[in-house]
Structure formats: C-alpha cells, structure tokens
Amino acid sequence: MRWMRAAARGLLIVAVILSGYAGAGAQPGRDGGGRGPMTLATAGDLTGYLGPLLDDWNRSHPAERVTLVELPDSADETRAQMITDLRSGEGRYDVLNIDVAWTSEFAAAGWIAPLRRDRFPLGTFLPPVVDTATFDGRLYAVPYVTNAGLLYYRRDILGREGERPPRTWEELARQARTLAPRYGIGGYAGQFLPYEGLTVNVTEAVHSAGGSFLGGEGEHVTVDSAAARTGIGFLARGVREGWIPQEALSYKEEESRQAFQDGELLFLRNWPYVHTLADGAGSEVAGKFGVVPLPGPGGPGTSVLGGSNLAVGTHSRHPESAADLIAYLTSEPVQRKVLTKGSLPPVRAALYADPALVHDFPYLPTLRSSVLAAEPRPKSPHYDQVTLAVQAVTHDVLALRLSPEAAVARLARELAEISRGR
C-alpha cells in the first residue's frame, strides 16, 4: 500500500456513506466512555473525493466528527509520521489506515490496541484477509481493503498467435521471449525497483515455488531452501534472457501500468486498480487485454495479499467512537462504495458474487480466486528491517550482480540477525 502510488491511493481511500450501518458494542475509553471527536490518519488523499464523503459521517455524527489527517503520499514518510506520533503517546491519531504488512509491527510495539472479535462481522470477510489483521492470536485491526496481484496479458496478440494466456512460468517465459519481439514490445514486467513492491514480487515468486522467508510471527528463518532459490532464480532468468526488460528494474506500480497501457508490454503483474485505467479512454490497450491469476511453476501461482487495515491507536482519545467508525467503514454498503467508486477490492465476500457488480467489474471472479489463494508477506515485529533486506539483496540478483544461491544464503544470515533483534 505505501509501497505503491496509484494502488496505494486506492488502498488508503476511506469512503463512507450514510446507509446500512448498525452500531457495534463498546470498549471503555479514557474519558466519557470513549466517545467524541476523532482523527483519521491516512496517506495523502489524491483522489479528491475523500473529504466530501467524510462529511457524510460528520453530518450524522455531530458529536463524533472525524478530522482527516493527510500524511505524505510516500509510504516510508507516512509510516514514519505515524510512528512518531504513536511513540509520543499524544494520541493525535484515533484511527489509522495502515498497510496490512504493518499490523504485526505496530501491534508488537504496543502502538495499536487489540479489538474484540465479536464487534466486527469477520465471518463475512474473505478468510485470508482476516489473518493480516492479527498478531500473536489477537485481533489488532479490521480489514478494510484487500488486494491480490493479477497477470494482465494482451488478449489480441495471444489470440492472433493462437495462444492461450500462460498458466505456468515456462509458458510465460516462452511467450514473453518469443512473441513479444515480433511486435516490438517488452515481454513481462512487475515492480522491480528496490522498494516494497519488489518485496511483494519476490515474495510471490518464492511462495509460488513453495518457499517462504519467515515462519510463525517472524521468529523462524525459513528462506534457505531450494524453493526460494527457484523463485528468485525465475525472475533473474527473465532479466538475463531479456524477456524482462531492463526498464522494469526501475518500475513501481504506476510506471509498469503506464508501460502496459501504452502498449509496450505483452504481460504485466499488477493490482486490480489497473483494469479500469487500462480499459479507459486514451488507453492503447482498451478492449485488447485480459486478466488471469499469476502463473507458478506448475500451474497458478500464489499472490501476496495487499490492502489496508483500520486500527485504533493505543492512546486514542475516543476509542469507542473510533471502533464504531471502523465498523461503519467496513460495513457492506461502504464496501460496495469502495468497489463501485474506487475500483478497489472489498473485503466483504458476498460482493464478489453480486451479479450486477460482476457485470460492471468482470475481473471479480479471478480476483476472488487470487485472494483466496493469496498469502501475506512475512509477519515480523521487525518488518521494516525484513523488507529492506529482501529489497537490497534481490535487487542485486535482478541487476545480475549476485546469484540466486548467494542471495538466499545472504538473506538467511541477515534475517537471522534481524530476528534476534540485532
């Protein structure tokens, strides 16, 4: 979420509407039962419609008005400013919209408060998303938006060549290597700049091969495996053989989306938000592309769960109102609005089977399958250090400065040191 720009914009949108909310139970607060005005901290609202929608809540809750605190668009800066406030104990932020990968870190540090499971209808959510909101067996946040990586492909080109979209890595590599040059375009791109997006892409490759980086809540290092070497090696092979273009090593979400939308790529790994933009006015590939699950070594691969969770700061002035707001934002009517207005993946399972929504968003069945098969990024109280290590080491692999074997050995050492708190 902070590790992408346009996708993160969507992931951090807080959309509210006035109908369909039923109040939830209460938690004791620090004053007056914990009710009163609140602040909601999120990355910068680049969409232009967040403020007016929050006005709806404020009109119906005049004693519990929400003030929006917009932090920088940069993921790292947003996280840093949140942590500065949380460490201070001043309680400026009541509700925090956090990346799903931050939940463990914030919970372990005592910055966000545990929540009662019976307060939220977690059974109506897509099952994998709930795991991103837990740490050490307790609920510390509530899923708000989910996400899963998808493979975008040029349906017109594959159709002209009599090919089907790839289901395996070998099919993807062959088509990217042999078909793309015939049309003067690149074969395959993801998000390979050394930032959070690279961690996501590499984790998907490692998970798809059956490997992992950490076990449990981050206390066990599991990266030293043949599966990890296979996953990282697949991406390195793409760069070495040329079907992953050199430009892709500088791509984040938006750069890769623009390249695909401009007709410069045969395949793209990206998030669902791309679908609406690539099929819109001015796109070179409108009506010419399709979407399938990410491929893996022998069939469909494993996506990483993206998205954002809503949490209550430990020093919130009005935690009762904050929890009510979270219940409201994750209610079905609001989740429907998140999809229809923001083209963002909701966490409510029933919306993926709604015929009207499937008609308007035909990728929903594929997205649902991808989310249900997805896995979270490594859980760790030191996630900020974990992801930096993964980015630095694997970017050296993609730059062909380090072999996959050496990379896995180095990661095993560095992650062990991080897990020991060094």
C-alpha positions in Angstrom: 0.0 0.0 0.0 2.5 2.7 0.8 4.8 0.8 -1.5 2.8 1.8 -4.5 1.5 5.1 -5.7 -1.9 4.7 -7.5 -2.7 1.4 -6.0 -1.8 2.8 -2.6 -4.0 5.8 -3.3 -6.9 3.4 -3.6 -5.8 1.2 -0.7 -5.8 4.2 1.6 -9.1 5.7 0.5 -11.6 5.9 3.3 -15.1 6.1 1.7 -18.2 6.4 3.8 -21.9 6.5 3.1 -24.9 7.1 5.3 -27.0 4.0 4.9 -26.7 0.5 6.1 -24.7 0.8 9.4 -25.7 -0.9 12.6 -23.7 0.2 15.7 -21.4 -2.3 17.4 -20.5 -2.9 21.0 -18.3 -0.7 23.1 -14.9 -0.6 24.6 -14.1 1.5 27.7 -12.4 4.8 26.8 -10.1 7.2 28.6 -12.8 9.8 29.0 -16.6 9.9 28.9 -16.9 6.3 27.8 -14.5 6.9 25.0 -16.8 8.9 22.7 -16.1 12.1 21.0 -14.4 13.8 18.0 -11.7 11.8 16.2 -8.9 12.0 13.8 -8.3 9.5 11.0 -4.7 9.3 9.7 -4.1 8.1 6.1 -1.7 8.8 3.3 -2.4 11.8 1.2 -5.9 11.8 -0.4 -5.0 12.1 -4.1 -8.5 11.2 -5.3 -10.3 14.3 -4.4 -13.4 12.7 -3.0 -12.4 11.6 0.5 -13.2 14.9 2.2 -16.8 15.2 0.9 -17.5 11.6 1.8 -16.3 12.1 5.4 -18.7 15.0 5.5 -21.5 12.4 5.4 -20.3 10.8 8.6 -19.9 14.2 10.3 -23.4 15.3 9.4 -24.9 12.2 11.0 -22.5 12.1 14.0 -22.1 15.8 15.0 -20.7 14.9 18.4 -18.2 12.4 16.9 -16.8 14.4 14.0 -13.9 13.0 12.1 -10.9 15.2 11.1 -8.9 13.8 8.3 -5.1 13.9 8.8 -3.4 13.5 5.4 0.1 12.3 5.7 2.6 12.3 2.7 2.0 10.1 -0.3 5.3 8.3 0.2 4.9 5.0 2.0 8.0 5.5 4.1 7.1 9.0 5.1 3.6 8.0 6.0 4.8 5.2 8.2 7.5 7.4 9.8 5.0 10.1 10.8 2.5 7.6 12.2 5.2 6.0 14.3 6.5 9.4 15.6 3.0 10.3 16.9 2.4 6.8 18.3 5.6 6.8 20.1 5.0 10.2 21.6 1.8 9.0 23.4 0.0 12.2 22.5 -2.8 10.2 20.8 -3.3 12.6 17.9 -4.5 9.7 15.7 -7.6 7.8 16.7 -8.0 5.6 13.6 -5.0 4.7 11.5 -5.3 3.3 7.9 -2.2 1.0 7.8 -0.7 -1.3 5.3 -1.5 -4.9 6.0 2.2 -5.6 6.5 2.5 -3.1 9.3 -0.1 -4.7 11.6 2.4 -7.1 13.3 5.0 -4.4 13.8 2.5 -1.8 15.2 0.9 -4.5 17.5 4.2 -5.8 18.9 5.3 -2.3 19.7 2.1 -1.6 21.6 1.1 1.3 19.2 -2.4 -0.1 18.3 -5.0 -1.5 20.6 -6.4 -5.1 20.5 -10.1 -5.2 19.3 -12.9 -7.5 20.3 -13.6 -10.0 17.5 -17.3 -10.1 18.3 -17.6 -6.4 17.5 -17.0 -7.0 13.8 -18.6 -9.4 11.3 -15.3 -11.1 10.4 -17.1 -14.2 9.2 -18.5 -12.2 6.2 -15.0 -11.2 5.1 -12.8 -13.2 2.6 -10.9 -15.6 5.0 -7.3 -14.7 4.1 -7.7 -11.0 4.8 -8.5 -11.6 8.5 -5.1 -13.1 9.1 -3.4 -9.9 8.0 -5.2 -8.1 10.9 -4.0 -10.4 13.7 -0.8 -10.8 15.7 0.0 -13.4 18.4 -3.5 -14.8 18.1 -5.3 -11.5 18.8 -7.2 -9.1 16.5 -5.4 -5.7 16.3 -7.1 -4.2 13.2 -10.0 -4.8 10.9 -9.5 -5.4 7.1 -10.7 -2.5 5.0 -9.4 -3.1 1.5 -7.8 -6.2 0.2 -5.7 -6.8 -2.9 -4.1 -9.5 -4.9 -1.7 -9.5 -7.8 -3.0 -10.4 -11.2 -1.4 -11.1 -14.6 -2.5 -8.7 -17.3 -2.0 -10.0 -20.9 -2.5 -8.8 -24.4 -5.5 -10.8 -25.5 -5.4 -9.5 -29.0 -1.8 -10.7 -29.5 -2.2 -14.1 -28.0 -5.4 -14.6 -30.0 -3.6 -13.7 -33.2 -0.8 -16.2 -32.4 -3.3 -18.9 -31.4 -2.0 -19.0 -27.8 -3.8 -19.1 -24.5 -2.8 -17.0 -21.5 0.0 -18.7 -19.5 -0.7 -20.8 -16.5 2.9 -21.8 -15.7 6.2 -20.0 -15.5 7.5 -21.9 -18.6 4.6 -20.8 -20.7 5.0 -17.2 -19.6 8.7 -17.2 -20.3 8.3 -18.8 -23.7 5.6 -16.4 -24.8 7.4 -13.4 -23.4 10.6 -14.5 -25.1 9.2 -15.4 -28.5 6.0 -13.5 -29.1 6.8 -10.0 -27.7 9.8 -9.3 -30.0 7.5 -10.0 -33.1 5.5 -6.9 -32.0 8.4 -4.8 -30.9 7.3 -4.8 -27.2 8.7 -6.0 -23.9 7.8 -9.4 -22.6 7.0 -9.2 -18.9 7.2 -6.6 -16.1 6.3 -6.3 -12.5 7.5 -3.9 -9.9 11.3 -4.4 -9.6 12.6 -1.1 -8.2 14.0 -1.7 -4.7 11.0 -0.6 -2.6 8.1 -2.5 -1.1 6.8 -3.5 -4.5 9.9 -5.6 -5.1 9.4 -7.4 -1.8 5.9 -8.2 -3.0 7.0 -9.5 -6.4 9.8 -11.6 -5.0 7.6 -13.0 -2.2 5.1 -14.1 -4.8 7.8 -15.9 -6.7 9.1 -17.6 -3.6 5.7 -18.6 -2.3 4.6 -19.8 -5.8 7.6 -22.2 -5.7 6.6 -23.4 -2.3 9.1 -21.4 -0.2 8.9 -18.7 2.4 11.1 -16.2 4.2 10.0 -16.4 7.8 7.8 -18.7 9.9 5.5 -18.1 12.8 5.4 -14.4 13.8 8.8 -13.9 12.4 10.9 -15.9 14.9 11.9 -18.6 12.4 14.0 -18.0 9.3 12.9 -20.3 6.5 14.4 -18.7 3.4 17.3 -21.1 3.0 15.5 -23.5 0.7 15.5 -24.9 -2.9 12.1 -23.3 -3.4 13.4 -19.8 -2.5 16.3 -20.2 -4.9 13.9 -21.4 -7.6 11.6 -18.4 -7.2 14.3 -15.8 -7.1 16.1 -17.6 -9.9 13.0 -17.4 -12.2 13.0 -13.6 -12.0 16.8 -13.4 -12.5 16.4 -15.7 -15.6 13.9 -13.2 -17.1 16.4 -10.4 -16.8 19.3 -12.5 -18.1 17.3 -13.8 -21.1 15.9 -10.4 -21.9 12.1 -11.1 -21.6 12.1 -8.9 -18.5 13.3 -5.6 -20.0 15.9 -3.6 -18.2 13.5 -0.7 -17.8 11.4 -2.9 -15.5 14.1 -2.7 -12.8 13.1 0.9 -12.3 9.3 0.3 -12.3 6.9 0.8 -9.5 3.1 0.3 -9.9 2.4 3.4 -11.9 5.4 3.1 -14.3 4.6 -0.5 -15.1 0.9 0.3 -15.5 1.7 3.1 -17.9 4.0 0.9 -19.9 1.3 -1.8 -20.3 -1.4 0.8 -21.0 0.8 2.4 -23.7 1.1 -0.9 -25.5 4.7 -1.6 -24.5 4.3 -4.9 -22.7 2.9 -8.3 -23.5 2.5 -9.3 -19.8 2.2 -7.2 -16.6 1.9 -8.2 -13.0 0.0 -5.6 -11.1 -3.0 -4.9 -8.9 -6.7 -4.7 -9.8 -6.8 -0.9 -10.0 -5.0 -1.2 -13.4 -8.1 -2.8 -15.0 -10.2 0.3 -15.0 -7.4 2.6 -16.2 -6.1 0.3 -18.9 -9.7 -0.1 -20.3 -10.4 3.6 -20.2 -10.3 6.5 -22.7 -6.9 7.1 -24.2 -5.5 3.7 -23.4 -3.7 1.9 -26.3 -4.9 -1.5 -25.0 -8.5 -0.7 -24.2 -10.6 -3.8 -25.1 -7.4 -5.7 -26.0 -6.3 -7.3 -22.8 -7.4 -9.9 -20.3 -6.7 -10.9 -16.7 -5.7 -14.3 -15.2 -4.2 -15.4 -11.9 -0.4 -15.2 -11.6 1.3 -18.3 -13.0 3.5 -20.6 -11.0 6.0 -23.4 -11.6 3.3 -26.0 -12.5 0.1 -24.0 -12.5 -1.5 -21.0 -10.9 0.9 -19.3 -8.6 0.5 -17.5 -5.2 -0.2 -13.8 -4.9 0.7 -11.7 -2.0 -2.1 -10.1 -0.1 -2.1 -6.4 -0.3 -4.6 -3.9 1.1 -5.0 -1.9 4.2 -6.4 -2.4 7.7 -8.0 0.0 10.1 -6.6 0.2 13.6 -7.3 2.2 16.8 -4.3 3.9 18.3 -3.4 2.8 21.9 -3.6 6.4 23.1 -6.8 7.3 21.2 -8.8 9.9 22.9 -12.1 8.3 22.0 -11.6 4.6 21.2 -15.3 3.9 21.4 -16.1 6.2 18.6 -13.0 5.0 16.7 -14.2 1.4 16.8 -17.7 2.5 15.7 -16.2 4.3 12.7 -14.2 1.2 11.8 -17.3 -0.9 11.9 -19.1 1.6 9.7 -16.3 1.8 7.2 -16.2 -2.0 6.8 -20.0 -2.4 6.6 -21.3 -3.9 3.3 -22.8 -0.6 1.9 -19.5 1.2 2.4 -17.6 -1.8 1.0 -19.8 -1.7 -2.1 -19.0 2.0 -2.5 -15.3 1.3 -2.2 -15.6 -1.0 -5.2 -18.0 1.0 -7.4 -16.5 4.4 -6.7 -12.8 3.5 -6.2 -12.5 0.2 -8.2 -10.9 -1.2 -5.1 -11.1 -4.8 -3.9 -13.6 -5.0 -1.0 -13.1 -7.4 2.0 -16.8 -8.5 2.0 -17.1 -11.9 0.4 -20.7 -11.5 -0.8 -19.8 -8.6 -3.1 -17.7 -10.9 -5.3 -20.8 -12.9 -6.2 -23.1 -10.0 -6.8 -24.3 -10.3 -10.5 -24.5 -6.6 -11.0 -21.1 -6.0 -9.7 -19.6 -8.8 -11.7 -21.2 -7.3 -14.8 -19.5 -4.0 -14.1 -16.3 -5.5 -12.8 -15.7 -8.7 -14.8 -12.4 -9.4 -13.1 -14.0 -10.0 -9.8 -14.2 -13.9 -10.1 -10.5 -14.0 -11.0 -9.7 -11.6 -8.2 -11.6 -13.7 -5.7 -9.7 -16.8 -6.6 -6.4 -15.0 -6.3 -7.3 -13.5 -2.9 -8.4 -16.9 -1.6 -5.1 -18.4 -2.7 -3.0 -15.5 -1.6 -0.6 -15.4 1.3 0.5 -12.4 3.5 4.0 -11.0 3.4 6.3 -12.3 6.2 4.9 -11.4 9.6 7.5 -9.9 11.9 7.7 -7.2 14.6 10.7 -6.0 12.6 9.1 -6.0 9.3 10.6 -2.7 8.3 14.1 -4.3 8.5 12.9 -7.5 6.9 11.6 -5.8 3.8 14.7 -3.6 3.4 16.9 -6.7 3.5 14.8 -8.5 0.9 14.8 -5.5 -1.4 18.5 -4.9 -1.2 19.5 -8.5 -1.8 17.1 -9.4 -4.5 17.7 -6.2 -6.5 21.3 -7.2 -6.6 20.1 -10.5 -8.1 18.0 -8.8 -10.8 20.9 -6.5 -11.6 22.9 -9.7 -12.2 25.4 -8.8 -9.5 24.5 -11.7 -7.2 23.4 -15.3 -7.9 20.2 -16.7 -6.5 22.1 -19.1 -4.4 24.3 -16.5 -2.9 21.3 -14.2 -2.4 19.4 -16.9 -0.4 22.5 -17.6 1.8 22.9 -13.8 2.5 19.2 -13.4 3.2 19.3 -16.3 5.7 22.1 -14.6 7.6 20.6 -11.1 7.6 17.1 -12.3 8.5 18.5 -14.3 11.4 20.2 -11.3 12.7 17.0 -9.2 12.4 15.0 -11.9 14.2 17.5 -11.9 17.0 16.9 -8.2 17.3 20.4 -7.1 16.2 
